[in-house]
Structure formats: structure tokens, C-alpha cells
Amino acid sequence: MKTLIRNINLINPYEIFLGYSVVVDEDKIVDVGMEGNIKIENIDLVIDGEGNFLASWFC
């Protein structure tokens, strides 16, 4: 199952990126970025992540 989480706030140790999208395929994150810059194909579920955060050490 492929899931798109839209409008999420991405946090790394240095800054916050607002309005990002994340594509999850099964149990792995396969793409992260602004929605116009990531590959969005064959999405089974779309989640509005407004007001939520995703923390990452590797952005």
C-alpha cells in the first residue's frame, strides 16, 4: 500500500521545513519533498498531515 502524507512539517536538527509531502510504500519512506518535486504515482491513501511533524536526522 502506497500512502501520501501531504502538508507535513519536517524537522531536522537544524531547521523546520513547512508544507512538505512524504510518500510511504508499505513500511518505508520512499520520497520526501515539496509536492511538485516528488514522484506521486499509484497512491492508495492520502493523509492530510496539517499541524503534524516528522522528525529526521538526515535532511
GURO-811531 format. One record per residue: residue in one letter; residue number from 0; y, z, x negated of N, C-alpha, C, O, CB in turn. Coordinates in steps of 0.1 Angstrom, whole numbers. Each point is the difference from the previous one (the first is absolute). Glycine has a CB too. Example, Ala and Ser with C-alpha at 12.3 -4.5 7.8 and 13.67 -1.06 7.14 Angstrom:
BEGIN
<pt><code>A</code><pos>0</pos><n_py>-57</n_py><n_pz>78</n_pz><n_px>-132</n_px><ca_py>12</ca_py><ca_pz>0</ca_pz><ca_px>9</ca_px><c_py>12</c_py><c_pz>0</c_pz><c_px>-9</c_px><o_py>0</o_py><o_pz>7</o_pz><o_px>-10</o_px><cb_py>-12</cb_py><cb_pz>5</cb_pz><cb_px>29</cb_px></pt>
<pt><code>S</code><pos>1</pos><n_py>23</n_py><n_pz>-19</n_pz><n_px>-15</n_px><ca_py>11</ca_py><ca_pz>0</ca_pz><ca_px>-9</ca_px><c_py>11</c_py><c_pz>8</c_pz><c_px>8</c_px><o_py>11</o_py><o_pz>1</o_pz><o_px>-5</o_px><cb_py>-17</cb_py><cb_pz>-23</cb_pz><cb_px>-7</cb_px></pt>
! end
This chain:
BEGIN
<pt><code>M</code><pos>0</pos><n_py>-12</n_py><n_pz>0</n_pz><n_px>-8</n_px><ca_py>12</ca_py><ca_pz>0</ca_pz><ca_px>8</ca_px><c_py>12</c_py><c_pz>0</c_pz><c_px>-9</c_px><o_py>1</o_py><o_pz>8</o_pz><o_px>-9</o_px><cb_py>-13</cb_py><cb_pz>4</cb_pz><cb_px>28</cb_px></pt>
<pt><code>K</code><pos>1</pos><n_py>22</n_py><n_pz>-21</n_pz><n_px>-16</n_px><ca_py>12</ca_py><ca_pz>-1</ca_pz><ca_px>-8</ca_px><c_py>12</c_py><c_pz>5</c_pz><c_px>8</c_px><o_py>2</o_py><o_pz>-3</o_pz><o_px>12</o_px><cb_py>-11</cb_py><cb_pz>-17</cb_pz><cb_px>-24</cb_px></pt>
<pt><code>T</code><pos>2</pos><n_py>16</n_py><n_pz>30</n_pz><n_px>6</n_px><ca_py>11</ca_py><ca_pz>6</ca_pz><ca_px>7</ca_px><c_py>13</c_py><c_pz>-2</c_pz><c_px>-7</c_px><o_py>1</o_py><o_pz>1</o_pz><o_px>-12</o_px><cb_py>-17</cb_py><cb_pz>17</cb_pz><cb_px>20</cb_px></pt>
<pt><code>L</code><pos>3</pos><n_py>27</n_py><n_pz>-20</n_pz><n_px>0</n_px><ca_py>13</ca_py><ca_pz>-2</ca_pz><ca_px>-5</ca_px><c_py>8</c_py><c_pz>13</c_pz><c_px>4</c_px><o_py>1</o_py><o_pz>2</o_pz><o_px>12</o_px><cb_py>-2</cb_py><cb_pz>-28</cb_pz><cb_px>-12</cb_px></pt>
<pt><code>I</code><pos>4</pos><n_py>7</n_py><n_pz>33</n_pz><n_px>-9</n_px><ca_py>9</ca_py><ca_pz>11</ca_pz><ca_px>3</ca_px><c_py>14</c_py><c_pz>-4</c_pz><c_px>-3</c_px><o_py>3</o_py><o_pz>-2</o_pz><o_px>-12</o_px><cb_py>-22</cb_py><cb_pz>19</cb_pz><cb_px>7</cb_px></pt>
<pt><code>R</code><pos>5</pos><n_py>27</n_py><n_pz>-19</n_pz><n_px>15</n_px><ca_py>14</ca_py><ca_pz>-5</ca_pz><ca_px>-2</ca_px><c_py>10</c_py><c_pz>11</c_pz><c_px>-1</c_px><o_py>-3</o_py><o_pz>11</o_pz><o_px>6</o_px><cb_py>-4</cb_py><cb_pz>-31</cb_pz><cb_px>7</cb_px></pt>
<pt><code>N</code><pos>6</pos><n_py>18</n_py><n_pz>17</n_pz><n_px>-19</n_px><ca_py>11</ca_py><ca_pz>9</ca_pz><ca_px>0</ca_px><c_py>-2</c_py><c_pz>14</c_pz><c_px>-6</c_px><o_py>4</o_py><o_pz>10</o_pz><o_px>6</o_px><cb_py>4</cb_py><cb_pz>-23</cb_pz><cb_px>14</cb_px></pt>
<pt><code>I</code><pos>7</pos><n_py>-16</n_py><n_pz>14</n_pz><n_px>-31</n_px><ca_py>-3</ca_py><ca_pz>12</ca_pz><ca_px>-6</ca_px><c_py>9</c_py><c_pz>3</c_pz><c_px>-11</c_px><o_py>6</o_py><o_pz>-10</o_pz><o_px>-6</o_px><cb_py>-30</cb_py><cb_pz>7</cb_pz><cb_px>12</cb_px></pt>
<pt><code>N</code><pos>8</pos><n_py>27</n_py><n_pz>15</n_pz><n_px>-10</n_px><ca_py>8</ca_py><ca_pz>4</ca_pz><ca_px>-11</ca_px><c_py>-9</c_py><c_pz>3</c_pz><c_px>-12</c_px><o_py>-9</o_py><o_pz>9</o_pz><o_px>1</o_px><cb_py>28</cb_py><cb_pz>0</cb_pz><cb_px>14</cb_px></pt>
<pt><code>L</code><pos>9</pos><n_py>-18</n_py><n_pz>-16</n_pz><n_px>-25</n_px><ca_py>-8</ca_py><ca_pz>2</ca_pz><ca_px>-12</ca_px><c_py>7</c_py><c_pz>8</c_pz><c_px>-11</c_px><o_py>11</o_py><o_pz>-3</o_pz><o_px>-3</o_px><cb_py>-22</cb_py><cb_pz>-19</cb_pz><cb_px>8</cb_px></pt>
<pt><code>I</code><pos>10</pos><n_py>4</n_py><n_pz>32</n_pz><n_px>-9</n_px><ca_py>6</ca_py><ca_pz>10</ca_pz><ca_px>-10</ca_px><c_py>-8</c_py><c_pz>-1</c_pz><c_px>-13</c_px><o_py>-12</o_py><o_pz>1</o_pz><o_px>0</o_px><cb_py>20</cb_py><cb_pz>14</cb_pz><cb_px>18</cb_px></pt>
<pt><code>N</code><pos>11</pos><n_py>-1</n_py><n_pz>-16</n_pz><n_px>-29</n_px><ca_py>-7</ca_py><ca_pz>2</ca_pz><ca_px>-13</ca_px><c_py>8</c_py><c_pz>11</c_pz><c_px>-7</c_px><o_py>10</o_py><o_pz>5</o_pz><o_px>5</o_px><cb_py>-18</cb_py><cb_pz>-30</cb_pz><cb_px>-7</cb_px></pt>
<pt><code>P</code><pos>12</pos><n_py>4</n_py><n_pz>29</n_pz><n_px>-10</n_px><ca_py>7</ca_py><ca_pz>11</ca_pz><ca_px>-7</ca_px><c_py>15</c_py><c_pz>-3</c_pz><c_px>-3</c_px><o_py>7</o_py><o_pz>10</o_pz><o_px>-3</o_px><cb_py>-29</cb_py><cb_pz>-4</cb_pz><cb_px>-7</cb_px></pt>
<pt><code>Y</code><pos>13</pos><n_py>26</n_py><n_pz>-18</n_pz><n_px>11</n_px><ca_py>14</ca_py><ca_pz>-4</ca_pz><ca_px>-4</ca_px><c_py>9</c_py><c_pz>-4</c_pz><c_px>11</c_px><o_py>13</o_py><o_pz>2</o_pz><o_px>-1</o_px><cb_py>-23</cb_py><cb_pz>-8</cb_pz><cb_px>-20</cb_px></pt>
<pt><code>E</code><pos>14</pos><n_py>5</n_py><n_pz>1</n_pz><n_px>33</n_px><ca_py>9</ca_py><ca_pz>-5</ca_pz><ca_px>10</ca_px><c_py>-8</c_py><c_pz>-1</c_pz><c_px>13</c_px><o_py>-12</o_py><o_pz>2</o_pz><o_px>1</o_px><cb_py>26</cb_py><cb_pz>-14</cb_pz><cb_px>-18</cb_px></pt>
<pt><code>I</code><pos>15</pos><n_py>-6</n_py><n_pz>9</n_pz><n_px>28</n_px><ca_py>-6</ca_py><ca_pz>-3</ca_pz><ca_px>13</ca_px><c_py>3</c_py><c_pz>-14</c_pz><c_px>4</c_px><o_py>12</o_py><o_pz>-4</o_pz><o_px>-1</o_px><cb_py>-9</cb_py><cb_pz>29</cb_pz><cb_px>8</cb_px></pt>
<pt><code>F</code><pos>16</pos><n_py>-13</n_py><n_pz>-32</n_pz><n_px>-2</n_px><ca_py>2</ca_py><ca_pz>-14</ca_pz><ca_px>5</ca_px><c_py>-1</c_py><c_pz>1</c_pz><c_px>15</c_px><o_py>-11</o_py><o_pz>4</o_pz><o_px>6</o_px><cb_py>1</cb_py><cb_pz>-15</cb_pz><cb_px>-27</cb_px></pt>
<pt><code>L</code><pos>17</pos><n_py>20</n_py><n_pz>7</n_pz><n_px>28</n_px><ca_py>0</ca_py><ca_pz>0</ca_pz><ca_px>15</ca_px><c_py>-4</c_py><c_pz>-13</c_pz><c_px>6</c_px><o_py>3</o_py><o_pz>-11</o_pz><o_px>-5</o_px><cb_py>15</cb_py><cb_pz>28</cb_pz><cb_px>4</cb_px></pt>
<pt><code>G</code><pos>18</pos><n_py>-25</n_py><n_pz>-16</n_pz><n_px>12</n_px><ca_py>-4</ca_py><ca_pz>-12</ca_pz><ca_px>8</ca_px><c_py>-11</c_py><c_pz>-8</c_pz><c_px>-6</c_px><o_py>0</o_py><o_pz>-13</o_pz><o_px>2</o_px><cb_py>23</cb_py><cb_pz>13</cb_pz><cb_px>6</cb_px></pt>
<pt><code>Y</code><pos>19</pos><n_py>-32</n_py><n_pz>5</n_pz><n_px>-15</n_px><ca_py>-11</ca_py><ca_pz>-7</ca_pz><ca_px>-6</ca_px><c_py>-11</c_py><c_pz>-2</c_pz><c_px>9</c_px><o_py>-1</o_py><o_pz>7</o_pz><o_px>11</o_px><cb_py>8</cb_py><cb_pz>1</cb_pz><cb_px>-33</cb_px></pt>
<pt><code>S</code><pos>20</pos><n_py>-16</n_py><n_pz>-17</n_pz><n_px>19</n_px><ca_py>-12</ca_py><ca_pz>-2</ca_pz><ca_px>8</ca_px><c_py>-12</c_py><c_pz>1</c_pz><c_px>-9</c_px><o_py>0</o_py><o_pz>-3</o_pz><o_px>-12</o_px><cb_py>12</cb_py><cb_pz>-12</cb_pz><cb_px>28</cb_px></pt>
<pt><code>V</code><pos>21</pos><n_py>-23</n_py><n_pz>20</n_pz><n_px>-11</n_px><ca_py>-13</ca_py><ca_pz>2</ca_pz><ca_px>-7</ca_px><c_py>-11</c_py><c_pz>-7</c_pz><c_px>7</c_px><o_py>-1</o_py><o_pz>2</o_pz><o_px>12</o_px><cb_py>9</cb_py><cb_pz>20</cb_pz><cb_px>-21</cb_px></pt>
<pt><code>V</code><pos>22</pos><n_py>-16</n_py><n_pz>-30</n_pz><n_px>2</n_px><ca_py>-12</ca_py><ca_pz>-6</ca_pz><ca_px>6</ca_px><c_py>-13</c_py><c_pz>8</c_pz><c_px>-5</c_px><o_py>-1</o_py><o_pz>1</o_pz><o_px>-13</o_px><cb_py>13</cb_py><cb_pz>-24</cb_pz><cb_px>15</cb_px></pt>
<pt><code>V</code><pos>23</pos><n_py>-20</n_py><n_pz>28</n_pz><n_px>7</n_px><ca_py>-12</ca_py><ca_pz>7</ca_pz><ca_px>-4</ca_px><c_py>-12</c_py><c_pz>-8</c_pz><c_px>5</c_px><o_py>-1</o_py><o_pz>-3</o_pz><o_px>12</o_px><cb_py>13</cb_py><cb_pz>26</cb_pz><cb_px>-11</cb_px></pt>
<pt><code>D</code><pos>24</pos><n_py>-21</n_py><n_pz>-26</n_pz><n_px>-10</n_px><ca_py>-13</ca_py><ca_pz>-7</ca_pz><ca_px>4</ca_px><c_py>-11</c_py><c_pz>9</c_pz><c_px>-2</c_px><o_py>-3</o_py><o_pz>4</o_pz><o_px>-11</o_px><cb_py>13</cb_py><cb_pz>-26</cb_pz><cb_px>5</cb_px></pt>
<pt><code>E</code><pos>25</pos><n_py>-17</n_py><n_pz>26</n_pz><n_px>17</n_px><ca_py>-10</ca_py><ca_pz>10</ca_pz><ca_px>0</ca_px><c_py>6</c_py><c_pz>13</c_pz><c_px>-5</c_px><o_py>8</o_py><o_pz>7</o_pz><o_px>7</o_px><cb_py>-26</cb_py><cb_pz>-24</cb_pz><cb_px>-11</cb_px></pt>
<pt><code>D</code><pos>26</pos><n_py>15</n_py><n_pz>22</n_pz><n_px>-8</n_px><ca_py>5</ca_py><ca_pz>13</ca_pz><ca_px>-5</ca_px><c_py>9</c_py><c_pz>-2</c_pz><c_px>-13</c_px><o_py>2</o_py><o_pz>9</o_pz><o_px>-7</o_px><cb_py>-22</cb_py><cb_pz>2</cb_pz><cb_px>17</cb_px></pt>
<pt><code>K</code><pos>27</pos><n_py>24</n_py><n_pz>-24</n_pz><n_px>-12</n_px><ca_py>8</ca_py><ca_pz>-2</ca_pz><ca_px>-12</ca_px><c_py>14</c_py><c_pz>-6</c_pz><c_px>4</c_px><o_py>1</o_py><o_pz>-9</o_pz><o_px>8</o_px><cb_py>-22</cb_py><cb_pz>5</cb_pz><cb_px>-21</cb_px></pt>
<pt><code>I</code><pos>28</pos><n_py>31</n_py><n_pz>8</n_pz><n_px>6</n_px><ca_py>13</ca_py><ca_pz>-6</ca_pz><ca_px>1</ca_px><c_py>0</c_py><c_pz>-13</c_pz><c_px>-8</c_px><o_py>-3</o_py><o_pz>0</o_pz><o_px>-12</o_px><cb_py>15</cb_py><cb_pz>23</cb_pz><cb_px>15</cb_px></pt>
<pt><code>V</code><pos>29</pos><n_py>-9</n_py><n_pz>-34</n_pz><n_px>4</n_px><ca_py>-1</ca_py><ca_pz>-13</ca_pz><ca_px>-7</ca_px><c_py>13</c_py><c_pz>-7</c_pz><c_px>-2</c_px><o_py>1</o_py><o_pz>-9</o_pz><o_px>-8</o_px><cb_py>-23</cb_py><cb_pz>7</cb_pz><cb_px>19</cb_px></pt>
<pt><code>D</code><pos>30</pos><n_py>33</n_py><n_pz>7</n_pz><n_px>-5</n_px><ca_py>13</ca_py><ca_pz>-5</ca_pz><ca_px>-2</ca_px><c_py>11</c_py><c_pz>9</c_pz><c_px>4</c_px><o_py>-2</o_py><o_pz>7</o_pz><o_px>11</o_px><cb_py>-7</cb_py><cb_pz>-30</cb_pz><cb_px>-8</cb_px></pt>
<pt><code>V</code><pos>31</pos><n_py>20</n_py><n_pz>24</n_pz><n_px>-10</n_px><ca_py>11</ca_py><ca_pz>9</ca_pz><ca_px>3</ca_px><c_py>13</c_py><c_pz>-8</c_pz><c_px>-3</c_px><o_py>0</o_py><o_pz>-6</o_pz><o_px>-11</o_px><cb_py>-14</cb_py><cb_pz>27</cb_pz><cb_px>6</cb_px></pt>
<pt><code>G</code><pos>32</pos><n_py>23</n_py><n_pz>-20</n_pz><n_px>14</n_px><ca_py>13</ca_py><ca_pz>-7</ca_pz><ca_px>-3</ca_px><c_py>8</c_py><c_pz>-2</c_pz><c_px>12</c_px><o_py>-3</o_py><o_pz>5</o_pz><o_px>11</o_px><cb_py>-7</cb_py><cb_pz>-16</cb_pz><cb_px>-30</cb_px></pt>
<pt><code>M</code><pos>33</pos><n_py>21</n_py><n_pz>4</n_pz><n_px>18</n_px><ca_py>8</ca_py><ca_pz>-4</ca_pz><ca_px>11</ca_px><c_py>-8</c_py><c_pz>-10</c_pz><c_px>8</c_px><o_py>-6</o_py><o_pz>-8</o_pz><o_px>-6</o_px><cb_py>28</cb_py><cb_pz>13</cb_pz><cb_px>-6</cb_px></pt>
<pt><code>E</code><pos>34</pos><n_py>-21</n_py><n_pz>-4</n_pz><n_px>25</n_px><ca_py>-9</ca_py><ca_pz>-8</ca_pz><ca_px>8</ca_px><c_py>1</c_py><c_pz>-15</c_pz><c_px>-2</c_px><o_py>-10</o_py><o_pz>-7</o_pz><o_px>1</o_px><cb_py>12</cb_py><cb_pz>24</cb_pz><cb_px>16</cb_px></pt>
<pt><code>G</code><pos>35</pos><n_py>10</n_py><n_pz>-22</n_pz><n_px>-21</n_px><ca_py>1</ca_py><ca_pz>-15</ca_pz><ca_px>-3</ca_px><c_py>-7</c_py><c_pz>-4</c_pz><c_px>-13</c_px><o_py>-1</o_py><o_pz>-11</o_pz><o_px>-3</o_px><cb_py>22</cb_py><cb_pz>12</cb_pz><cb_px>16</cb_px></pt>
<pt><code>N</code><pos>36</pos><n_py>-24</n_py><n_pz>9</n_pz><n_px>-21</n_px><ca_py>-5</ca_py><ca_pz>-2</ca_pz><ca_px>-14</ca_px><c_py>-15</c_py><c_pz>3</c_pz><c_px>-1</c_px><o_py>-6</o_py><o_pz>-2</o_pz><o_px>-11</o_px><cb_py>28</cb_py><cb_pz>6</cb_pz><cb_px>2</cb_px></pt>
<pt><code>I</code><pos>37</pos><n_py>-29</n_py><n_pz>0</n_pz><n_px>19</n_px><ca_py>-14</ca_py><ca_pz>3</ca_pz><ca_px>-1</ca_px><c_py>-8</c_py><c_pz>-9</c_pz><c_px>9</c_px><o_py>5</o_py><o_pz>-6</o_pz><o_px>9</o_px><cb_py>0</cb_py><cb_pz>30</cb_pz><cb_px>-14</cb_px></pt>
<pt><code>K</code><pos>38</pos><n_py>-18</n_py><n_pz>-25</n_pz><n_px>2</n_px><ca_py>-9</ca_py><ca_pz>-9</ca_pz><ca_px>7</ca_px><c_py>-5</c_py><c_pz>7</c_pz><c_px>13</c_px><o_py>-7</o_py><o_pz>10</o_pz><o_px>-1</o_px><cb_py>0</cb_py><cb_pz>-22</cb_pz><cb_px>-20</cb_px></pt>
<pt><code>I</code><pos>39</pos><n_py>11</n_py><n_pz>7</n_pz><n_px>33</n_px><ca_py>-4</ca_py><ca_pz>6</ca_pz><ca_px>12</ca_px><c_py>-9</c_py><c_pz>-11</c_pz><c_px>8</c_px><o_py>5</o_py><o_pz>-8</o_pz><o_px>6</o_px><cb_py>16</cb_py><cb_pz>23</cb_pz><cb_px>-5</cb_px></pt>
<pt><code>E</code><pos>40</pos><n_py>-34</n_py><n_pz>-13</n_pz><n_px>-3</n_px><ca_py>-9</ca_py><ca_pz>-9</ca_pz><ca_px>7</ca_px><c_py>-12</c_py><c_pz>7</c_pz><c_px>6</c_px><o_py>-4</o_py><o_pz>10</o_pz><o_px>-6</o_px><cb_py>11</cb_py><cb_pz>-28</cb_pz><cb_px>-10</cb_px></pt>
<pt><code>N</code><pos>41</pos><n_py>-11</n_py><n_pz>14</n_pz><n_px>27</n_px><ca_py>-12</ca_py><ca_pz>5</ca_pz><ca_px>7</ca_px><c_py>1</c_py><c_pz>15</c_pz><c_px>2</c_px><o_py>-10</o_py><o_pz>8</o_pz><o_px>-3</o_px><cb_py>-4</cb_py><cb_pz>-26</cb_pz><cb_px>-7</cb_px></pt>
<pt><code>I</code><pos>42</pos><n_py>25</n_py><n_pz>23</n_pz><n_px>15</n_px><ca_py>2</ca_py><ca_pz>14</ca_pz><ca_px>2</ca_px><c_py>-6</c_py><c_pz>4</c_pz><c_px>13</c_px><o_py>2</o_py><o_pz>-6</o_pz><o_px>11</o_px><cb_py>19</cb_py><cb_pz>6</cb_pz><cb_px>-24</cb_px></pt>
<pt><code>D</code><pos>43</pos><n_py>-29</n_py><n_pz>11</n_pz><n_px>13</n_px><ca_py>-7</ca_py><ca_pz>5</ca_pz><ca_px>12</ca_px><c_py>8</c_py><c_pz>11</c_pz><c_px>7</c_px><o_py>-1</o_py><o_pz>1</o_pz><o_px>12</o_px><cb_py>-21</cb_py><cb_pz>-6</cb_pz><cb_px>-23</cb_px></pt>
<pt><code>L</code><pos>44</pos><n_py>30</n_py><n_pz>12</n_pz><n_px>4</n_px><ca_py>8</ca_py><ca_pz>12</ca_pz><ca_px>6</ca_px><c_py>13</c_py><c_pz>0</c_pz><c_px>-7</c_px><o_py>1</o_py><o_pz>-1</o_pz><o_px>-12</o_px><cb_py>-22</cb_py><cb_pz>14</cb_pz><cb_px>17</cb_px></pt>
<pt><code>V</code><pos>45</pos><n_py>32</n_py><n_pz>-11</n_pz><n_px>3</n_px><ca_py>13</ca_py><ca_pz>2</ca_pz><ca_px>-6</ca_px><c_py>5</c_py><c_pz>14</c_pz><c_px>4</c_px><o_py>-1</o_py><o_pz>4</o_pz><o_px>12</o_px><cb_py>6</cb_py><cb_pz>-29</cb_pz><cb_px>-10</cb_px></pt>
<pt><code>I</code><pos>46</pos><n_py>0</n_py><n_pz>33</n_pz><n_px>-11</n_px><ca_py>4</ca_py><ca_pz>13</ca_pz><ca_px>2</ca_px><c_py>15</c_py><c_pz>1</c_pz><c_px>-4</c_px><o_py>4</o_py><o_pz>-5</o_pz><o_px>-11</o_px><cb_py>-27</cb_py><cb_pz>15</cb_pz><cb_px>7</cb_px></pt>
<pt><code>D</code><pos>47</pos><n_py>32</n_py><n_pz>-4</n_pz><n_px>13</n_px><ca_py>14</ca_py><ca_pz>2</ca_pz><ca_px>-4</ca_px><c_py>1</c_py><c_pz>13</c_pz><c_px>-7</c_px><o_py>-3</o_py><o_pz>11</o_pz><o_px>5</o_px><cb_py>10</cb_py><cb_pz>-24</cb_pz><cb_px>15</cb_px></pt>
<pt><code>G</code><pos>48</pos><n_py>-4</n_py><n_pz>12</n_pz><n_px>-33</n_px><ca_py>1</ca_py><ca_pz>12</ca_pz><ca_px>-9</ca_px><c_py>14</c_py><c_pz>6</c_pz><c_px>0</c_px><o_py>2</o_py><o_pz>8</o_pz><o_px>-9</o_px><cb_py>-20</cb_py><cb_pz>-18</cb_pz><cb_px>-4</cb_px></pt>
<pt><code>E</code><pos>49</pos><n_py>27</n_py><n_pz>6</n_pz><n_px>22</n_px><ca_py>13</ca_py><ca_pz>5</ca_pz><ca_px>0</ca_px><c_py>1</c_py><c_pz>16</c_pz><c_px>-1</c_px><o_py>-7</o_py><o_pz>7</o_pz><o_px>8</o_px><cb_py>14</cb_py><cb_pz>-27</cb_pz><cb_px>5</cb_px></pt>
<pt><code>G</code><pos>50</pos><n_py>0</n_py><n_pz>25</n_pz><n_px>-23</n_px><ca_py>2</ca_py><ca_pz>14</ca_pz><ca_px>-2</ca_px><c_py>-11</c_py><c_pz>6</c_pz><c_px>-8</c_px><o_py>0</o_py><o_pz>12</o_pz><o_px>-2</o_px><cb_py>11</cb_py><cb_pz>-11</cb_pz><cb_px>24</cb_px></pt>
<pt><code>N</code><pos>51</pos><n_py>-21</n_py><n_pz>-9</n_pz><n_px>-27</n_px><ca_py>-11</ca_py><ca_pz>6</ca_pz><ca_px>-8</ca_px><c_py>2</c_py><c_pz>-5</c_pz><c_px>-14</c_px><o_py>7</o_py><o_pz>-9</o_pz><o_px>-3</o_px><cb_py>-22</cb_py><cb_pz>9</cb_pz><cb_px>23</cb_px></pt>
<pt><code>F</code><pos>52</pos><n_py>8</n_py><n_pz>7</n_pz><n_px>-29</n_px><ca_py>1</ca_py><ca_pz>-2</ca_pz><ca_px>-14</ca_px><c_py>-14</c_py><c_pz>-3</c_pz><c_px>-7</c_px><o_py>-10</o_py><o_pz>6</o_pz><o_px>5</o_px><cb_py>30</cb_py><cb_pz>8</cb_pz><cb_px>-5</cb_px></pt>
<pt><code>L</code><pos>53</pos><n_py>-20</n_py><n_pz>-22</n_pz><n_px>-10</n_px><ca_py>-12</ca_py><ca_pz>-3</ca_pz><ca_px>-8</ca_px><c_py>4</c_py><c_pz>3</c_pz><c_px>-14</c_px><o_py>10</o_py><o_pz>-5</o_pz><o_px>-6</o_px><cb_py>-19</cb_py><cb_pz>-12</cb_pz><cb_px>22</cb_px></pt>
<pt><code>A</code><pos>54</pos><n_py>2</n_py><n_pz>26</n_pz><n_px>-23</n_px><ca_py>3</ca_py><ca_pz>4</ca_pz><ca_px>-14</ca_px><c_py>-9</c_py><c_pz>-7</c_pz><c_px>-9</c_px><o_py>-12</o_py><o_pz>-2</o_pz><o_px>2</o_px><cb_py>19</cb_py><cb_pz>24</cb_pz><cb_px>5</cb_px></pt>
<pt><code>S</code><pos>55</pos><n_py>-1</n_py><n_pz>-27</n_pz><n_px>-18</n_px><ca_py>-7</ca_py><ca_pz>-8</ca_pz><ca_px>-10</ca_px><c_py>5</c_py><c_pz>4</c_pz><c_px>-14</c_px><o_py>12</o_py><o_pz>2</o_pz><o_px>-2</o_px><cb_py>-16</cb_py><cb_pz>-21</cb_pz><cb_px>18</cb_px></pt>
<pt><code>W</code><pos>56</pos><n_py>-5</n_py><n_pz>19</n_pz><n_px>-26</n_px><ca_py>4</ca_py><ca_pz>2</ca_pz><ca_px>-14</ca_px><c_py>2</c_py><c_pz>-13</c_pz><c_px>-7</c_px><o_py>4</o_py><o_pz>0</o_pz><o_px>-11</o_px><cb_py>-16</cb_py><cb_pz>22</cb_pz><cb_px>11</cb_px></pt>
<pt><code>F</code><pos>57</pos><n_py>8</n_py><n_pz>-33</n_pz><n_px>6</n_px><ca_py>-1</ca_py><ca_pz>-13</ca_pz><ca_px>-7</ca_px><c_py>10</c_py><c_pz>-10</c_pz><c_px>4</c_px><o_py>-3</o_py><o_pz>-12</o_pz><o_px>-2</o_px><cb_py>-20</cb_py><cb_pz>17</cb_pz><cb_px>-1</cb_px></pt>
<pt><code>C</code><pos>58</pos><n_py>34</n_py><n_pz>-2</n_pz><n_px>10</n_px><ca_py>9</ca_py><ca_pz>-10</ca_pz><ca_px>5</ca_px><c_py>11</c_py><c_pz>-3</c_pz><c_px>-10</c_px><o_py>9</o_py><o_pz>-8</o_pz><o_px>2</o_px><cb_py>-14</cb_py><cb_pz>15</cb_pz><cb_px>21</cb_px></pt>
! end
